[in-house]
């Protein structure tokens, strides 16, 4: 059970299929099918990818993750979702 309140905009960890996790900046609530509340956000290192997540698949950053985030050590945070390739293939 996720008992925390999501503050928008804000950074949280999205939990995906297969146990993958990703740091995401959520910025908007949305209501999906069957009027289920979810959150719209984006992530990305070389480009941005949109993500729609239900609250039960969002967690707060741990104290260690918050410390790394405050030090701008973003590479230490969960980055397991798809990312665009930064190399041009012309």
DRENDO-1510 file (C-alpha; in Angstrom, 1 decimal, always signed):
<recs>
REC; n; res; u; v; w
REC; 1; UNK; +0.0; +0.0; +0.0 .
REC; 2; UNK; +1.4; +3.4; -1.0 .
REC; 3; UNK; +0.4; +5.8; +1.8 .
REC; 4; UNK; +2.5; +8.8; +0.7 .
REC; 5; UNK; +1.0; +11.8; -1.1 .
REC; 6; UNK; +2.4; +12.6; -4.6 .
REC; 7; UNK; +3.3; +16.2; -4.9 .
REC; 8; UNK; +3.3; +17.6; -8.5 .
REC; 9; UNK; +5.7; +18.3; -10.0 .
REC; 10; UNK; +7.9; +15.9; -8.3 .
REC; 11; UNK; +10.5; +13.1; -8.8 .
REC; 12; UNK; +9.5; +9.5; -8.0 .
REC; 13; UNK; +10.5; +6.0; -9.0 .
REC; 14; UNK; +8.2; +4.2; -11.5 .
REC; 15; UNK; +8.1; +0.5; -11.1 .
REC; 16; UNK; +7.8; -1.4; -14.4 .
REC; 17; UNK; +7.5; -4.9; -15.7 .
REC; 18; UNK; +10.1; -7.4; -14.6 .
REC; 19; UNK; +11.1; -5.4; -11.6 .
REC; 20; UNK; +12.6; -2.5; -13.7 .
REC; 21; UNK; +12.7; +0.9; -12.1 .
REC; 22; UNK; +13.1; +4.4; -13.4 .
REC; 23; UNK; +13.5; +7.9; -12.0 .
REC; 24; UNK; +10.6; +10.0; -13.4 .
REC; 25; UNK; +9.5; +13.6; -13.1 .
REC; 26; UNK; +5.7; +13.5; -12.7 .
REC; 27; UNK; +3.8; +16.6; -13.5 .
REC; 28; UNK; +0.1; +15.9; -14.0 .
REC; 29; UNK; -2.7; +13.7; -12.8 .
REC; 30; UNK; -4.9; +11.9; -15.3 .
REC; 31; UNK; -7.8; +9.6; -15.3 .
REC; 32; UNK; -7.5; +6.5; -17.4 .
REC; 33; UNK; -9.9; +3.6; -18.3 .
REC; 34; UNK; -12.6; +3.0; -15.7 .
REC; 35; UNK; -11.8; +6.4; -14.2 .
REC; 36; UNK; -8.6; +5.1; -12.5 .
REC; 37; UNK; -6.3; +7.8; -11.3 .
REC; 38; UNK; -2.8; +7.8; -12.7 .
REC; 39; UNK; +0.1; +10.2; -13.2 .
REC; 40; UNK; +1.8; +11.6; -16.3 .
REC; 41; UNK; +5.5; +12.1; -16.3 .
REC; 42; UNK; +8.7; +11.9; -18.3 .
REC; 43; UNK; +12.2; +10.6; -18.1 .
REC; 44; UNK; +15.3; +10.4; -20.3 .
REC; 45; UNK; +19.0; +11.1; -20.5 .
REC; 46; UNK; +19.3; +11.9; -24.2 .
REC; 47; UNK; +15.7; +12.7; -25.0 .
REC; 48; UNK; +12.4; +12.5; -23.2 .
REC; 49; UNK; +10.0; +9.6; -23.0 .
REC; 50; UNK; +6.5; +10.0; -21.6 .
REC; 51; UNK; +5.2; +7.6; -19.0 .
REC; 52; UNK; +1.7; +7.0; -17.5 .
REC; 53; UNK; +1.7; +5.3; -14.1 .
REC; 54; UNK; -0.8; +4.3; -11.6 .
REC; 55; UNK; +0.0; +5.2; -8.0 .
REC; 56; UNK; +0.5; +1.6; -6.9 .
REC; 57; UNK; +3.5; +1.5; -9.4 .
REC; 58; UNK; +5.1; +4.6; -8.0 .
REC; 59; UNK; +7.4; +4.8; -5.0 .
REC; 60; UNK; +9.2; +7.6; -3.2 .
REC; 61; UNK; +13.0; +7.9; -3.5 .
REC; 62; UNK; +14.9; +6.3; -0.7 .
REC; 63; UNK; +17.1; +8.4; +1.6 .
REC; 64; UNK; +20.1; +7.3; -0.4 .
REC; 65; UNK; +18.4; +8.2; -3.7 .
REC; 66; UNK; +17.4; +11.6; -2.4 .
REC; 67; UNK; +20.9; +12.3; -1.3 .
REC; 68; UNK; +22.3; +11.3; -4.8 .
REC; 69; UNK; +19.6; +13.4; -6.4 .
REC; 70; UNK; +20.5; +16.4; -4.3 .
REC; 71; UNK; +24.1; +16.0; -5.3 .
REC; 72; UNK; +23.1; +15.7; -9.0 .
REC; 73; UNK; +24.5; +12.2; -9.2 .
REC; 74; UNK; +21.7; +11.2; -11.5 .
REC; 75; UNK; +23.6; +8.2; -13.0 .
REC; 76; UNK; +23.3; +6.4; -9.6 .
REC; 77; UNK; +19.4; +6.5; -9.7 .
REC; 78; UNK; +17.3; +3.8; -11.3 .
REC; 79; UNK; +17.6; +4.1; -15.1 .
REC; 80; UNK; +16.2; +0.8; -16.3 .
REC; 81; UNK; +13.5; +1.8; -18.8 .
REC; 82; UNK; +14.1; +2.3; -22.5 .
REC; 83; UNK; +16.3; +5.3; -23.4 .
REC; 84; UNK; +16.9; +6.8; -26.8 .
REC; 85; UNK; +20.3; +6.2; -28.4 .
REC; 86; UNK; +22.4; +9.3; -28.3 .
REC; 87; UNK; +24.4; +8.3; -31.4 .
REC; 88; UNK; +23.2; +9.4; -34.8 .
REC; 89; UNK; +22.9; +6.6; -37.3 .
REC; 90; UNK; +23.1; +8.4; -40.7 .
</recs>
